[in-house]
Amino acid sequence: MNLELDASIENPTLTVEARLSVGDETVVMIGPNGAGKSTLLRAIAGLMPITSGRLSFGDAVFDDPDRGVFVPPAERSVGFMFQDYALFPAMSVLENVAFGMRSRGIAKAAARARAHEWLTRVGLEARAGDRPGALSGGEAQRVAFARALAPRPDIVVLDEPFSALDATSRPESRRTIRALLTERRGPRIIVTHDPIDALSLAERIVVLEDGHVVQDGSPTEITTNPRSRYVADFLGVNLFRGRSDGTGIELDGGGVIVAAAHPGGEVLAVVHPHAVALHDQRPEGTPRNVWSVTVTHIDHHGERVRVSLHGPPDLVAEITPGSAWELDVRPGRALWASLKATEVSVSEG
């Protein structure tokens, strides 16, 4: 079943007017601060009524002001994870996870049993009796995530799930959430301000600016064809998933990248387009990564030209208009791309 939203939502500073359909997929929503992302999530969860239009899931209408329909949050099958996690400080970790199930009428014993199961799945069974104040940021995040998913909601909404985590704990949390989300069916919507989180989790990316959806597509489509300066700046990176043997990274999409230093196993490699150099002949010298590529698309953004390249690997380079002219960059043009190993940032996948 699809979540369908075609509505106007007013908050004190902005009117959000959005049309959105989400099926069995993970949609990551991005946009500048104040673009209306959290407003949209709160409307889906029933924490903010829509002003006009319609919000439905399958045959169930959640909100339709013209018909006087409004389903309260407790009666919507939506698992909502707040940006600040909103754990109850006076409750134990186990009680926090069981809370959503108890509020939906699940018997106490069954709710506690399922809460134990979810704490085990997120690796926190030993903290079941602790209070949230005793947890680290990463542990609190996993408790909030378990609380959102334990009631087996039809729709999952995560508002900035990684914002309170430091750089060292984000990869593990990202892997945990990605694995648990892929196990379930139904709409899964995530808001984030981090491009690596967006590109590594999304099956589809929706861009919201000034209360309007300005772009909607796959991560590849959004990255290679950004339609605004914000999108170009935010998602203007090449992100590759692959497996490292400690010397090279064999990419899932084909090709190999050599980095200066990286862990073994499943990894994410990030390359900024400005670090990719283009040549009309195979370059000589120090670059560790050299590929034969074909130009597939060109975008002009002021003093920058973004060039989409087919490899493997497929990647995006960013060069000056002068360089583009000198190299005769155009769709179908065969070129060479090079990248220094020191320009590849690698983290555990």
N, C-alpha and C positions, 0 to 999 in steps of 0.2 A: 504494500500500500504506500501511497505517496503522501507526504506532507505538502499541502498546497496553501500558499499565502499570496493573496492579491489585495493589499490593504494599505491604508494610511494610518500612521501611528504618531501621535503628537506627544512630545516631551517638552519640558519648559524651554529648551533652547533650540529645538530642531523638529521638523516634521519629516518622518521617514516614510517614503512612498516606495514600496518594494513589491515586486512580483517574483515569486520563487517557488520552485517545485523540487522536492528532494525525495528520492526513492531509497532503495537499499544501497547506500553509498556513504562515504565519508566526505563531507563538504567542509572545507576550511574557508572561513570568512575573514577577509583582511580589509583594512582601510585606515585612514588617518584617525587620530584621536578626535572624538566628537562626530564621527561619521554616522553613528546610529547603530553600530553593531550590537552593543549590549541591549539597546532598546528593542531590537528585533528578536534577540534571544528571550528577553523577558516577556514579550508578547506571545511567543510560542509556548512558553511555560505557563502563561496565564497570570504572570505577576504584573502585567500592564495590559489593559484592554486596548484593542485597536479602535481607532476613531471612525473608520469607515472601511468597507470592503468585507473580506471573508477569509477565515482561517479554518482549515479542515484537515483531517487525517483519514484517508479512505472515505467511508460514508459518514463518518462522525464529524459534525460541525462543532468546532471549539468556540468560535467567536464570529458573530454576524450582527452588528449593531442595528442594521435596518430591520432585522427580524426579531430583535430582542433576545438573541441567543448569546449566552456567555457561560462557558463551562469553567468552574473554579479550578485552581491549580491542583488540588487534592484529587480531583476526578479526571484529570488528564494523565495519560500514561507517559509522562515525560520525566526522565532522569536528568536533573539539573545540577551541574557542578559550578559553584560560585567562584569568582576570581580569588576571593580571600578565604575560600574553603568553607567559611561559616560553620565550623564545627561547634557543638555545644560544649562549653568548657566544664559544666558541672556533670556531664555524662562521661562514662568510660568510652574507650574506643569501640568496644563491642556494642554498647548502647547507641552510639552515634550511627554505626552502620545499620543497626536494626531499626532505627527510628523511621526511615522511609517506609519500611514494610509494615510496621505497627500502625502508622498513620493511614495505610491503605487497608487496614482491617485484618492483616495476617496475624494469626495467633502468636502469643509471646514465644512459646517454645520453638515454633517453626521459624519465626523471625530470627531468634538467637542462633539457631542451627545454621541457617543460611548465612548469617553474619559471620559466624566462625569460618564457614566455607570460603567466603570472600576474603577474609583476612588472611587465610592460608594462601589463597591465589595471589595476593599482592605481597606476600612474604612478611606479614605482620601479626601472625597468630600469637607470637610471644608477647605482643603489646596489648592484647585484648582488654586487660583490666586497667590499663593506664589511662590517665586523663590527657586530653589533647595538648595541654601545656607542657607535657614532658616529651613531646615528639619533636623531631627535627622537621625542617620544612618539607623535605622529600617524603617523610613518613606521613605528615599531615595531608599532603597532597594525595597519597595513595589511599588514605582513609576516606577522604572526600570522594574520590573516584569510586571506591567500593560502595559507599553509601548511595551514589547516584545509580549504579548498575545493579545492586543487589535486588531491588524490587522487580527486576526483569522488565523494564519499561519498553514501550514500543519505540520511543524516540529518545535519543541521548543528546544533551546539549552541554558543552563544556566551554565555560567563559574564561579564557586566559589560563588554562590549566598549568602552565609551566612558569608563570610570571614571577612567582616567589622563590624559584629555585636558582641556585648558583650554577655556574657553567659545568662543574664537575658532576652534579647529580642529574642534570637534564637528560643526557643520553640514556641512562638506565630507565628513568621515568618515561621517556619517549618510547623506548622499546616495550615497556610493560603495557602502556596504554594502547600502543598500536596493536600488540598481540591480542589483548582482550577485546578491543573494538572489532577486530576482524573475525572474531568468533561469533558475533551476534549479527542478526539481521535487522533491517529497518533504517530509518534516517539517523545519521550521526553528524552533528554540526559542531564545529570547533571554531572559536575565535582566538586568534593569536596575533602578536606583533613581531614574531620571530620568523624570518624567512626559512631557516632550516626546519623549524617545526612545521611550517606550512607545506614545504615541498616534500618532506619525508612522510607526512601523514595523509595528505590530501589525495583523493581520487579526482576531486573537482575543486576548483577555487572560485569563490565569488568575491568580487571587489565592490565594496560599498564606499562611496564618496558623497559627502553632503546629502546624506539620506537617500541616495539613489544607487541602484545596481548599475555599475558602469562597465563591468566585464564579467564574463562567466564562461569558464572552460576548463580543460584539463591543465595540469601543471605545465606540461610542455607548451600548450597553446598560449597560456598566459605569460610564460617566461620568454618565449621567442617572439611574441607579438604584443608587447605591452601597449595599452591604448592611452596611457597617461603618464606624466612624469613620476607621479607617486608609484605606480606599478613598476616602472622601469627601475626606479631607485630601490624599491623594496625587494622585488623578486629578480633583480638584475644579477643573479648568480647562477653558475652552473653547479648543480648538485648531482652527484653520482653515488649509487649504491653498489657495493661490490664486496669481494672477499680478498683479504690481504694475506700474503704469505710472509710478510715482513720486508719484502724487497719491492714487490709490485702489487698493484691492486687490479684484479681481474673484474671488470665491470659487468654488472648484470645485463646491460644493454649491448655488450660487445666492446672490445677494445681493452687496453691496459693503460693505467696511469702509474707513473713512478713519482713517489713523494720523498721528501728529505728524511722524514721520520714518521713512523706510524705503527699502531698496534697491529697484531695479527687478528684474524677472524673477520667477522662481518663489520664493515666500516662504512662511514659516509665521507665522501671527499667533496670539498667545496672549492670552486675555482672562480675568481672574479673575472668577468669578461675582459676587463682592461689588462689582465695579465696574459691574455692569449695574443700572441703576435702572429701576423699573417705575412706570407712570402710568396713570390711568384716562382721561386725555385727552392728545392730542398735546402734548408739552412745548414750551415756548418758552424761548429763552435760548441758551446757548452750546454744548450738545452737538452734535458734528459728525455723530454717528451716531444716527439715530432710525428705528425700525422698528415697523410694525404686527405684533403677534404674537398667538398664541392659546395659552393654557395647556394643556399636554398631561398633565402629571404633577406631583405635589407630594410632597416628602419632608421630614419633620421630623427634624432632628438637634439636639436640645437647644435652644439659643437661636438656632438658624438654621433657616430654611426654604429648601430648594432647589426652585426652580420651573423645570421644563422647558418650553421655549417653542418653538412652531413658527413659522418666519418665511416666507420666508428673510431672514437665515440662521436655522437652528435653533440655539438656544443655551440655556444654563442661567444663571439669576440666583439670587443668594442674598440674602435679605432677613430682617428680624426678624419674629417672630410677630405683633407689633403691626401692622406694615405689611401683612402678609398679610391680617389681619382687616379693616383699613381699606379695602383694595383689593378685598375679596371675591374673593380668589384661589381659583379652583377650576377643575377641568378643563373646557375649553370656553369659558372666560372670555376675551373679547377685551381686550387691553391694548396699551399702547405701551411699548417698551423704548428706553432711551437709553444712550449710552456716550460718554465723552469720548475724543477722539483720543489724548490723552496717556496713557490707560489701556491702549492697545494696544501690546503688545511684539512686534516683528517681527524675524525673522532670515531669512537665506537658506534656502530650502527644499531 
